[in-house]
């Protein structure tokens, strides 16, 4: 006979859990996990995971005639996704409405965006020289540096050196392009701050484009190759993605990544904040990529 303790009779219903005990209400060995310390639990899980992995490896070898198998995927790039709290987005939008838009310092002369179909269509400079700008730069620098470390294991610092707002309305779009930075390696990104209902109501995963579906209207299109659907069926990797904008979501990627923003047709403003980072490598990171001769020259230049 097994004895189970339950905290409250009212909890005795379908899906409830209980502790197996002896007649003295002491947890039995079969329920020993309830008394485990955190360290003991972590150790047990590690052992169980190792045993499971060994079983999977053995099963894999058995199914492949005892041959050892290793697969190494080749990474094309890393794309970072960061979620900003609603309160921060509200603060940024208030700063844009009360400071950036009234200043009306156009940033469009160095950009390819075709934002022109409404009197409020614009691309405006977002400087870092006030309190809100300085706070955001600190956040963006940390985001960029973390992305470099986690996405590329790169011992480098990201320096966000320019930022601007995009105010798009019906018919506005941003053609196929990439960004430039002052350093050899650079990062680009954007943070969505407002999305019209005509875009937000679309499916996250775009439906077929046939029959003028409009399933990617207002989406951001990321492109890192020219593979077609046929290529993917031939085991070539995906090289593009349509991303639905969502308020509070930020994407960060290498500045060479081609992308475009498709036009939408409906009421409301599609607002985003775009930015670029220079990448400043540490000395340790630089030395990793130099030959012995280049290292000698580097040390000589340092002394000089």
C-alpha positions as CSV (number, residue, x, y, z in Angstrom):
1,X,0.0,0.0,0.0
2,X,1.3,3.5,-0.9
3,X,0.5,6.6,1.2
4,X,0.3,10.1,-0.3
5,X,0.2,13.4,1.5
6,X,-1.6,16.4,0.0
7,X,-1.5,19.9,1.5
8,X,-5.2,20.7,1.3
9,X,-8.3,18.6,0.7
10,X,-9.6,21.3,-1.6
11,X,-6.7,20.6,-3.9
12,X,-7.7,17.0,-4.3
13,X,-8.9,17.1,-7.9
14,X,-7.8,16.0,-11.4
15,X,-4.2,17.1,-12.1
16,X,-3.3,17.5,-8.4
17,X,0.1,16.3,-7.2
18,X,0.9,14.6,-3.8
19,X,3.9,13.4,-1.9
20,X,4.4,9.6,-1.3
21,X,5.1,9.0,2.5
22,X,5.3,6.2,5.0
23,X,2.9,5.9,7.9
24,X,4.9,8.5,9.8
25,X,4.4,11.0,6.9
26,X,8.1,10.8,6.0
27,X,8.8,11.0,2.3
28,X,9.7,7.6,0.8
29,X,12.8,7.0,-1.3
30,X,10.6,7.0,-4.4
31,X,9.8,10.6,-3.6
32,X,13.3,11.6,-2.6
33,X,13.4,14.4,-5.1
34,X,11.1,16.5,-2.9
35,X,14.0,16.8,-0.3
36,X,16.8,17.4,-2.8
37,X,19.0,20.4,-2.4
38,X,19.5,22.6,-5.5
39,X,23.0,21.2,-6.0
40,X,21.8,17.6,-5.7
41,X,19.0,18.3,-8.2
42,X,21.4,19.9,-10.7
43,X,23.8,16.9,-10.3
44,X,21.0,14.4,-10.9
45,X,19.7,16.2,-13.9
46,X,23.2,16.4,-15.4
47,X,23.6,12.6,-14.9
48,X,20.2,11.9,-16.4
49,X,21.0,14.1,-19.4
50,X,24.3,12.4,-19.9
51,X,22.7,9.0,-19.8
52,X,20.0,10.1,-22.2
53,X,22.7,11.5,-24.6
54,X,24.6,8.3,-24.5
55,X,21.4,6.3,-25.2
56,X,20.7,8.5,-28.2
57,X,24.3,8.2,-29.5
58,X,24.1,4.4,-29.2
59,X,20.8,4.3,-30.9
60,X,22.2,6.5,-33.7
61,X,25.2,4.2,-34.2
62,X,23.0,1.1,-34.2
63,X,20.8,2.7,-36.9
64,X,23.9,3.6,-38.9
65,X,25.6,0.3,-38.8
66,X,27.9,1.3,-36.0
67,X,29.3,4.3,-37.8
68,X,30.1,7.4,-35.8
69,X,28.4,10.4,-37.2
70,X,29.0,14.2,-36.8
71,X,27.1,17.0,-38.5
72,X,28.5,20.6,-38.5
73,X,26.0,23.3,-39.7
74,X,27.6,26.3,-41.4
75,X,26.3,29.6,-39.9
76,X,25.6,32.4,-42.3
77,X,25.0,35.1,-39.8
78,X,23.5,36.0,-36.4
79,X,20.5,38.2,-36.0
80,X,19.7,39.5,-32.5
81,X,16.2,40.1,-31.2
82,X,15.7,42.3,-28.2
83,X,12.3,43.0,-26.4
84,X,12.0,46.5,-25.0
85,X,9.4,47.1,-22.2
86,X,6.3,49.0,-23.1
87,X,7.2,51.9,-20.7
88,X,10.5,52.5,-22.5
89,X,8.7,52.6,-25.9
90,X,6.2,55.1,-24.5
91,X,9.1,57.3,-23.3
92,X,10.9,57.1,-26.6
93,X,7.7,58.0,-28.5
94,X,7.0,60.9,-26.2
95,X,10.5,62.2,-26.8
96,X,10.0,61.9,-30.6
97,X,6.6,63.6,-30.5
98,X,7.8,66.4,-28.2
99,X,11.4,67.0,-29.3
100,X,12.4,65.2,-32.5
101,X,9.4,66.0,-34.7
102,X,9.2,69.7,-33.6
103,X,13.0,70.1,-34.4
104,X,12.3,68.5,-37.8
105,X,16.0,67.9,-38.6
106,X,15.7,65.7,-41.7
107,X,18.1,62.8,-42.0
108,X,16.9,61.8,-45.4
109,X,19.7,63.2,-47.5
110,X,21.9,60.2,-46.6
111,X,19.2,57.6,-46.7
112,X,17.4,55.7,-49.5
113,X,14.0,55.6,-47.8
114,X,11.1,56.7,-50.0
115,X,9.0,58.2,-47.2
116,X,7.1,60.9,-49.0
117,X,3.4,60.1,-49.4
118,X,2.0,61.9,-46.4
119,X,2.8,65.4,-45.1
120,X,4.1,63.7,-41.9
121,X,6.3,61.2,-43.8
122,X,9.9,61.8,-42.7
123,X,13.2,60.4,-41.6
124,X,14.5,62.6,-38.8
125,X,17.8,62.9,-36.9
126,X,17.7,61.4,-33.4
127,X,20.8,62.9,-31.6
128,X,22.3,61.5,-28.4
129,X,23.1,64.9,-27.0
130,X,20.2,65.2,-24.5
131,X,19.3,63.1,-21.5
132,X,17.0,60.7,-23.3
133,X,19.4,60.3,-26.2
134,X,22.3,59.7,-23.9
135,X,20.4,57.0,-22.0
136,X,19.4,55.3,-25.2
137,X,23.0,55.3,-26.4
138,X,24.1,53.6,-23.3
139,X,21.5,50.9,-23.8
140,X,22.3,50.5,-27.5
141,X,26.0,50.2,-26.8
142,X,25.4,47.4,-24.4
143,X,23.0,45.7,-26.8
144,X,25.6,45.9,-29.6
145,X,28.4,44.6,-27.4
146,X,26.3,41.7,-26.0
147,X,25.3,40.8,-29.6
148,X,29.0,40.7,-30.7
149,X,29.9,38.5,-27.7
150,X,26.9,36.1,-27.9
151,X,26.5,36.0,-31.7
152,X,30.1,36.0,-32.8
153,X,32.2,35.3,-29.7
154,X,33.9,38.6,-30.5
155,X,35.8,40.5,-27.8
156,X,34.7,43.9,-29.1
157,X,32.8,46.9,-28.1
158,X,29.9,48.4,-30.1
159,X,29.6,52.2,-30.4
160,X,26.3,53.4,-31.6
161,X,27.2,56.6,-33.5
162,X,24.1,57.6,-35.4
163,X,20.3,57.2,-35.0
164,X,17.2,58.4,-36.8
165,X,13.4,58.0,-36.9
166,X,11.4,56.6,-39.8
167,X,7.8,57.9,-40.1
168,X,6.1,55.9,-42.8
169,X,2.5,56.2,-44.1
170,X,0.4,54.5,-46.8
171,X,2.5,54.0,-49.9
172,X,5.9,54.8,-48.2
173,X,8.6,52.2,-48.5
174,X,12.4,51.6,-48.1
175,X,14.1,49.9,-51.1
176,X,16.7,47.2,-51.1
177,X,19.8,48.5,-49.3
178,X,22.4,48.0,-46.6
179,X,24.1,50.4,-44.2
180,X,27.6,51.9,-43.9
181,X,29.7,52.4,-40.8
182,X,33.0,54.0,-40.1
183,X,34.7,50.8,-38.9
184,X,35.5,47.7,-41.0
185,X,33.0,45.6,-39.1
186,X,29.7,47.4,-38.2
187,X,26.2,46.7,-37.0
188,X,22.8,48.0,-37.9
189,X,19.4,47.7,-36.4
190,X,16.0,49.1,-35.8
191,X,13.4,49.3,-33.0
192,X,9.7,49.3,-33.9
193,X,7.7,51.9,-32.0
194,X,4.3,52.0,-33.8
195,X,2.6,49.6,-36.1
196,X,-0.7,50.4,-37.9
197,X,-3.6,48.0,-37.5
198,X,-3.5,47.2,-41.2
199,X,-0.1,45.6,-40.6
200,X,-0.6,44.2,-37.1
201,X,-3.7,42.2,-38.1
202,X,-1.7,40.2,-40.7
203,X,-0.4,36.7,-39.9
204,X,3.1,36.5,-38.3
205,X,4.1,33.9,-40.8
206,X,3.2,35.5,-44.2
207,X,0.6,33.6,-46.2
208,X,1.3,32.9,-49.9
209,X,1.8,36.1,-52.0
210,X,-0.3,34.8,-54.8
211,X,-3.7,36.4,-55.7
212,X,-2.5,39.8,-54.4
213,X,-2.8,38.7,-50.8
214,X,-0.9,41.6,-49.3
215,X,0.4,39.2,-46.7
216,X,3.7,41.0,-46.3
217,X,2.6,44.6,-46.7
218,X,4.7,46.8,-44.3
219,X,6.9,43.8,-43.4
220,X,10.7,44.1,-43.2
221,X,12.4,41.8,-45.7
222,X,15.9,40.5,-44.7
223,X,18.0,39.1,-47.6
224,X,21.4,37.4,-47.2
225,X,21.5,35.4,-50.4
226,X,19.6,34.7,-53.6
227,X,18.3,31.2,-53.0
228,X,14.8,30.4,-54.4
229,X,12.2,27.9,-53.2
230,X,13.6,25.4,-55.7
231,X,17.1,25.9,-54.1
232,X,15.8,25.1,-50.7
233,X,14.2,21.9,-52.0
234,X,17.7,21.0,-53.2
235,X,19.0,21.3,-49.6
236,X,20.4,24.8,-50.0
237,X,19.7,27.0,-46.9
238,X,17.1,29.7,-46.5
239,X,18.6,33.1,-47.4
240,X,15.7,35.5,-46.8
241,X,13.0,36.2,-44.2
242,X,9.9,38.4,-44.0
243,X,9.6,39.9,-40.5
244,X,6.4,41.4,-39.2
245,X,7.0,44.5,-37.2
246,X,5.9,44.5,-33.6
247,X,6.1,47.4,-31.1
248,X,9.0,47.0,-28.7
249,X,11.0,44.5,-30.8
250,X,14.5,45.5,-31.9
251,X,16.5,43.6,-34.5
252,X,20.3,43.9,-34.7
253,X,22.5,42.4,-37.5
254,X,25.8,43.0,-39.4
255,X,25.6,46.2,-41.4
256,X,26.2,44.4,-44.7
257,X,22.8,42.5,-44.4
258,X,20.6,43.7,-47.3
259,X,17.0,44.5,-46.3
260,X,14.0,46.5,-47.4
261,X,10.7,47.6,-46.0
262,X,7.6,46.9,-48.1
263,X,4.9,49.5,-48.6
264,X,1.5,49.2,-46.8
265,X,-1.9,50.6,-47.7
266,X,-4.0,51.7,-44.8
267,X,-4.5,54.3,-42.0
268,X,-1.8,55.0,-39.4
269,X,1.9,55.5,-39.0
270,X,4.6,52.8,-39.1
271,X,7.3,54.3,-36.9
272,X,10.7,52.9,-36.2
273,X,14.0,54.0,-34.8
274,X,17.1,52.9,-36.8
275,X,20.7,53.0,-35.8
276,X,24.3,52.0,-36.7
277,X,27.2,50.9,-34.6
278,X,31.0,51.0,-35.2
279,X,32.8,47.9,-33.9
280,X,35.9,48.5,-31.8
281,X,38.0,45.4,-31.4
282,X,40.1,44.8,-28.3
283,X,43.8,44.2,-28.8
284,X,43.2,40.5,-27.9
285,X,40.6,40.2,-30.7
286,X,42.8,41.9,-33.2
287,X,45.8,39.6,-32.5
288,X,43.6,36.6,-33.1
289,X,43.4,37.5,-36.8
290,X,47.0,38.4,-37.5
291,X,49.8,36.3,-38.8
292,X,53.1,36.0,-36.9
293,X,54.6,38.6,-39.3
294,X,51.7,40.9,-38.8
295,X,51.9,40.5,-35.1
296,X,55.6,41.5,-35.1
297,X,54.8,44.6,-37.2
298,X,51.9,45.4,-34.8
299,X,54.2,45.3,-31.8
300,X,56.8,47.4,-33.6
301,X,54.2,50.0,-34.5
302,X,53.0,50.1,-30.9
303,X,56.6,50.8,-29.7
304,X,57.1,53.5,-32.3
